[in-house]
């Protein structure tokens, strides 16, 4: 059983998920720049790192989904909202309009309102842009690049560790290989 991740290691992993940079993430944890790569790779190779990142990623996705739901609701409201109350406001006499009257008006689609002497200028939210954004969200164009780069880095770290282990094995085997003839197989003729 591996030792649990320390608070500093978790901080590194969170930073790495956001930035994708070992050096920046190491700096967040107070790791000196000359040791950043080695220490960062050790943290990425920790047996519990993948589990921590997966759990963190799932949590972020849940929060993002809730936030995306609210964004979708808001965009739906902009797209399909009525402008009747804005017209009522434009036609109303500012002198007789009370705060209570204004509170009852649904002005969600209004992005700008200018009242002057005998003039009322109303700008509405751009419904076409709202439709485009809603389409992007619903088609799932939001990228998950940070998490993917994290998983790629873990894969690269594992490959580097495996390559280093193979080199170590080769170095350890070199003295034994020196005992074999250099010019191929020897055959004995008897």
N, C-alpha and C positions, 0 to 999 in steps of 0.2 A: 504494500500500500504506500503510495507516495505521500509526501508531506503536503499539507494544504498550501495553497497559494498565499503568499503574504499580501498585506495591503499594498505594498509598493509594487509587487508583481501585477496585482489586479489593476493598479493605476497605469502601469506600463501597457497592459493589454487594452485597456479602454482608450488610451492615447493612440495606440497603434491602429485600433479599429477606425478612429476618426481621421488620423493623418496618413497612415500607410507608411510612415517613416520611422525606422528604428531609432535614428539619431534624435528626432524631436521627442519621441516617446521616452527615450532614456533621459533626456534633459528634464522632462516633467518629473521624473523620479529621482533626480539628483545624481544620476550616474555620470561620471566624468566622460567627456567626449572620447578620450583615448580607449576607454573600456566599453563604450556604448554598443558596438557591434557584437562583441563577445557576450556581454551580459544580456543584451536583447535577444540574441539567438538562444541562449540558455533558457530564458523565460519562455520563448516561443516553443521550445522543445519540451517544456515541462508537461508531464502526463496529464495534468488537470487543466492546462491552458485551453485546449479545444473545448472541453466541457463548459468552462467558464464563458468563453466567447459565444458558444452556441446558446447558452442560457441568456446571456446578455442580449444577443441578437434577437432571440424570440421575444424577450421583454420589450425591446425597442420596436419590434414589428407590431406588437399588440398596441403600444402607445401610438405608433404611427397610424395604425388602422383606425383607431378611435379618432385621431386628429383628421385623418383623411375623410372619415364619415362626416365630421362636422364641416369640413371644407366642401364636400359634395352637397350637403344640405344647404349651405350658404349659396353655392353656385346655382343649385336648383331654384332656390328662392329668387336669385337675381334674374335667372332666365325666364321664369314663369310668373314672376311677381307682377301685380297690377300697378298701374300708375294713376288710378282714379283719385287717390288722396292727394297726390301732387297737383293734379289739375284743380281740385277743390281749393288747395292752398293758393295756387296761382290766381284764382278768381276771387278769393276772399278779400275783404277789406281789412288791411292791416290794423286799422284803428279799432275795429270791433272784434278782432281775433283774440281769444283768451289763451292763456297757457294750457288750460284744460282742453281746449279745442285742438291745439297743436299736439298734445300728448296722445290724443285718440287717432291721429293720422298715422298711417303706415307709410313711412318715407324711406323704407329700406333700399329701394332702387335709386334713390337720389344721391348723386355723388357730389353735387355742388348746388348751392342755392344763393341767389343774390336778389335782394329786395331793394328797390329804390323808389323814387317818386313816380308812381304810376307804372312802374316796370317790375316785373318778376321774371328772373332768368333762372331756369332749372336745367341742370345737366343730369342725365341718368347714367347709371353704370352701363358699360359697353357689354351688351348681351352676347355679341359674337365672340368676344374674348372669353367671356364666361363659358360659353359653349365649348370653345377650343380647350380651355383648361380642364373642364369636366371630362371631355373626351380623352385627354391625356391621362387623367387619373384613372378613368374606367378601363382604359386599354393597358394599364399597368406599365406605363413608360418610366415610372420612377425607378431609378437604378439602385442596385444594391452593391455598388462598386467597392465600398469600403470593406464590407464583409468578405467579398470575393478576393480582394487583394490580401486580406489577412490570411485566408485559407491558402492562397497561393504561396504566401511567405512561409507558412508552416510547412507546406510541401517542399519548398526550396531548402528550408532549414533541415528537414529530415533527409533530403538528398545529399546535402553537404555533409551531414553527420555520417551518413552511410559511406560516402566517398572517402571521408577522412578515416573511417574505420577500416576500409579496404586498403588504404595506403599504409596504415599502421600494420595491418596483417602482412602486407607485402614487405615492409621494412623488417619485420620480425623474421620473415621467411628468407630474406636475402642471404644471411650467413649459410643457411642450409643449401640454398641454390648454388652458392659458390663452389660447393663440393662436387657438383655435377660437371662433366666435361663441357667446354664451351663450343666445340665444333660439332655438336649433334650427338647422336647415339653412338656409343662405343660398342663394337661387336668383338667378341673374342673368337679367334680362330684356333681351334685345337686340333 
